[in-house]
Amino acid sequence: MDLIGKIYSFIVGLAVILGGLACVAWFAGSLLVYCLLDRPMWEVAILLGVTLFVFIWVCVSIVRRRPSRDSASKLQDDDNWGEDREELEDYLDEIEEELSEARREGKEKAVKALEEGRKDILSQIEGLQLEGTVEKLRRLREEARKAGREVEAEEHSKRIEKHEAKLKERGDRIEDLPQHLRLFVYFLLGTFAISLAFCFLMIPMLMLAVTWVLWDAWAGGSEWMRSPGAMIAVIFSCLALASVAVWFVSWYFSPDESETKKKSVEKKRRRTARSGTKKPTRKAKRLR
């Protein structure tokens, strides 16, 4: 799965980079075309100065707001399995409420089905806790190795092996399946992921094709590309597109730390709200 994920990330990242370069190339090409229209030098200088200043200012502001890769990755790693666990806990609360209602009404079949669903959800939560613990221990082991604390890193390795053995006994992961079934699942997932990645790669390929069409139109003596008014509109359109492309490339390769923090704050609010609503309902049930 790691290899499939790396291939998918590489192809999609390549598509993002090529798309961003194409947008910047369109902006630079539009400025070059305007410079070849034999316009007055003061007009060309003003247009170049304004557009380049705006583009550089946008790039600098995006780079300044970009969080560090280490802090953003740590927040996102902690957030990945926690989000799934939060959803499962919400679903578990719903099942428990339905289970209590079914018991009061004496619906035996519904009680059995809900109890089985409750056990399944609890098992999934336990698996997510183990996976989250393993990821945390791996991160601590890497930090210990970088700091030269080999004894601490060895202790973390032993704990990782212990939790990995528990995960293997559960058999919930793909890597714990039999070899023939595991290879088949990897083949299906790999085919789907790589096909989807190549679909994303087609977007910058189409942009390159459009670039060739525009170059052919300029070489063929296109009238609208030799119109100053039309080219000014094209320049500012390409400026906006290039600015969005720079922002998107920066966002893709560096997840926004503030958004991750907002998600964690929202989760805490949901957790406190859920715990606050649980207590009165339980007391009410006891009073009944």
C-alpha positions in Angstrom: 0.0 0.0 0.0 2.9 2.4 0.7 4.3 1.8 -2.8 0.9 2.4 -4.4 0.4 5.6 -2.3 3.8 6.9 -3.3 3.2 6.3 -7.0 -0.2 7.9 -6.7 1.3 10.9 -4.8 4.1 11.2 -7.4 1.8 11.3 -10.4 -0.7 13.7 -8.8 2.2 15.9 -7.6 3.7 15.9 -11.1 0.3 16.9 -12.5 0.0 19.8 -10.0 3.5 21.0 -10.8 3.0 20.9 -14.5 -0.3 22.6 -14.2 1.2 25.4 -12.1 4.1 25.8 -14.6 1.7 26.0 -17.5 -0.3 28.8 -15.8 2.8 30.7 -15.1 4.0 30.1 -18.6 0.7 31.5 -20.0 1.2 34.6 -17.9 4.8 35.1 -19.0 3.9 34.3 -22.6 1.1 36.9 -22.6 3.5 39.6 -21.4 6.0 38.6 -24.1 3.3 38.8 -26.8 2.4 42.3 -25.6 6.0 43.4 -25.7 6.1 42.3 -29.4 3.2 44.5 -30.3 5.4 47.7 -30.8 3.5 49.6 -28.1 5.1 52.7 -26.5 7.8 51.9 -24.0 6.1 53.8 -21.1 3.0 51.7 -21.7 4.9 48.4 -21.7 6.9 49.4 -18.6 3.8 50.4 -16.6 2.0 47.1 -17.6 5.0 45.0 -16.8 5.7 46.8 -13.5 2.1 46.5 -12.2 1.5 42.9 -13.2 4.9 41.6 -12.0 4.6 43.5 -8.7 1.2 42.0 -8.1 2.4 38.5 -9.0 5.5 38.7 -6.8 3.5 40.1 -3.9 1.0 37.2 -4.2 3.9 34.7 -4.2 5.6 36.3 -1.2 2.4 36.4 0.8 1.7 32.8 0.1 5.2 31.7 1.1 5.0 33.6 4.3 1.7 32.0 5.3 3.0 28.5 4.5 3.4 26.4 7.7 6.5 24.3 8.2 6.3 20.7 6.8 7.1 19.0 10.1 4.5 20.8 12.2 1.8 20.4 9.5 2.5 16.7 9.0 2.4 16.0 12.7 -0.9 17.7 13.1 -2.4 15.8 10.1 -1.0 12.4 11.2 -2.6 12.9 14.6 -5.8 14.0 12.9 -6.2 11.2 10.4 -7.1 8.3 12.7 -8.7 10.6 15.3 -11.3 11.8 12.7 -12.3 8.2 11.9 -12.5 7.3 15.6 -14.7 10.4 16.2 -17.2 9.3 13.6 -17.3 5.8 15.0 -17.9 7.1 18.5 -20.8 9.2 17.2 -22.3 6.2 15.5 -21.8 4.1 18.6 -23.8 6.7 20.6 -26.6 6.4 18.1 -26.5 2.6 18.4 -26.6 2.7 22.2 -29.6 5.0 22.1 -31.5 2.7 19.7 -30.4 -0.3 21.8 -31.9 1.2 25.0 -35.1 2.0 23.2 -35.3 -1.5 21.7 -34.8 -3.1 25.2 -37.5 -0.9 26.7 -39.9 -2.0 23.9 -38.9 -5.6 24.2 -37.7 -6.1 20.5 -35.4 -9.1 20.9 -34.4 -9.3 17.2 -33.6 -5.6 17.1 -31.6 -5.9 20.3 -29.5 -8.8 18.9 -28.8 -6.9 15.7 -27.8 -3.7 17.5 -25.6 -5.6 20.0 -23.7 -7.2 17.1 -23.3 -3.7 15.5 -22.1 -2.3 18.8 -19.5 -5.0 19.1 -18.3 -4.4 15.6 -18.0 -0.6 16.2 -16.1 -1.2 19.4 -13.8 -3.6 17.6 -13.1 -0.9 14.9 -12.4 1.7 17.6 -10.0 -0.6 19.3 -8.2 -1.2 16.0 -8.0 2.5 15.3 -6.5 3.1 18.8 -3.9 0.4 18.1 -3.0 2.0 14.7 -2.8 5.4 16.3 -0.5 4.1 19.0 1.8 2.5 16.5 2.0 5.7 14.4 2.8 7.7 17.5 5.4 5.2 18.7 7.1 5.3 15.2 7.2 9.0 15.3 8.8 8.9 18.8 11.3 6.3 17.6 12.4 8.5 14.7 12.8 11.5 17.0 14.8 9.4 19.5 17.1 8.1 16.7 17.6 11.6 15.4 18.6 12.8 18.9 20.9 9.8 19.4 18.9 8.1 22.1 19.3 4.5 20.9 18.1 2.9 24.1 14.8 4.8 24.0 14.4 4.0 20.3 14.9 0.3 21.0 12.2 0.5 23.7 9.8 2.1 21.2 10.6 -0.6 18.7 9.7 -3.3 21.2 6.4 -1.6 21.9 5.7 -1.2 18.2 6.3 -5.0 17.6 3.9 -5.8 20.5 1.1 -3.6 19.1 1.8 -4.8 15.5 1.4 -8.4 16.8 -2.0 -7.5 18.2 -3.0 -5.9 14.9 -1.9 -9.0 13.0 -4.0 -11.2 15.3 -7.1 -9.0 14.6 -6.6 -9.4 10.8 -8.3 -6.1 10.0 -5.6 -4.8 7.7 -4.9 -5.7 4.1 -1.4 -6.8 4.8 -2.7 -9.4 7.3 -4.8 -11.2 4.6 -3.6 -14.4 2.9 -1.0 -13.8 0.2 -3.1 -14.6 -2.9 -6.0 -12.5 -1.6 -3.7 -9.7 -0.6 -2.1 -9.5 -4.1 -5.5 -9.4 -5.7 -6.6 -6.5 -3.5 -3.4 -4.7 -4.1 -3.8 -5.2 -7.9 -7.4 -3.7 -7.8 -6.4 -0.8 -5.6 -3.3 -0.1 -7.6 -5.1 -0.2 -10.9 -7.8 2.2 -9.6 -5.3 4.6 -8.0 -2.9 4.8 -10.9 -5.8 5.2 -13.4 -7.2 8.1 -11.3 -3.8 9.7 -11.0 -3.3 9.6 -14.8 -6.7 11.2 -15.2 -5.4 14.1 -13.1 -2.2 14.1 -15.2 -4.3 14.6 -18.4 -5.3 18.1 -17.1 -1.8 19.7 -17.6 -1.4 17.7 -20.8 -4.5 19.5 -22.1 -3.0 22.8 -20.9 0.1 22.1 -22.9 -2.0 21.3 -25.9 -3.8 24.7 -25.5 -0.3 26.3 -25.2 0.6 24.8 -28.6 -2.6 26.0 -30.2 -2.0 29.5 -28.9 1.5 29.5 -30.2 0.3 28.3 -33.6 -2.3 31.1 -33.7 0.3 33.7 -33.0 2.6 32.3 -35.6 -0.3 32.2 -38.1 -0.9 36.0 -37.7 -4.0 35.9 -35.4 -5.7 39.3 -35.3 -7.0 39.1 -31.7 -3.6 38.3 -30.3 -2.3 41.4 -32.0 -5.0 43.6 -30.5 -3.6 45.6 -27.4 -7.0 45.7 -25.7 -7.5 42.0 -26.0 -4.0 41.2 -24.9 -4.4 43.4 -21.8 -7.5 41.4 -20.8 -5.6 38.1 -21.5 -2.6 39.3 -19.4 -4.8 40.1 -16.3 -6.7 36.8 -16.8 -3.4 34.9 -16.9 -2.2 36.8 -13.8 -5.2 35.7 -11.8 -4.8 32.2 -13.1 -1.1 32.1 -12.2 -1.8 33.5 -8.7 -4.4 30.8 -8.1 -2.0 28.2 -9.5 0.8 29.3 -7.1 -1.6 29.1 -4.1 -2.9 25.7 -5.1 0.7 24.3 -5.5 1.6 25.7 -2.1 -1.5 24.3 -0.6 -1.1 20.9 -2.1 2.5 20.4 -1.0 2.0 22.0 2.4 -1.3 21.3 4.2 -2.7 24.3 6.0 -1.9 24.1 9.7 -4.7 26.5 10.6 -7.3 24.3 9.0 -6.0 21.3 10.8 -6.2 23.2 14.1 -9.7 24.3 13.3 -10.7 20.7 12.7 -9.3 19.7 16.1 -11.1 22.5 17.8 -14.4 21.5 16.2 -13.8 17.9 17.3 -13.2 19.1 20.9 -16.4 21.1 20.8 -18.4 18.2 19.4 -16.9 15.9 22.1 -17.8 18.3 24.9 -21.3 18.8 23.4 -21.8 15.1 23.1 -20.6 14.4 26.7 -22.9 17.2 27.9 -25.9 15.7 26.1 -25.2 12.2 27.3 -25.4 13.0 31.1 -28.9 14.5 31.2 -30.3 11.7 29.0 -28.9 9.0 31.2 -30.2 10.8 34.3 -33.6 11.1 32.6 -33.6 7.4 31.8 -32.8 6.6 35.4 -35.7 8.8 36.6 -38.0 7.0 34.2 
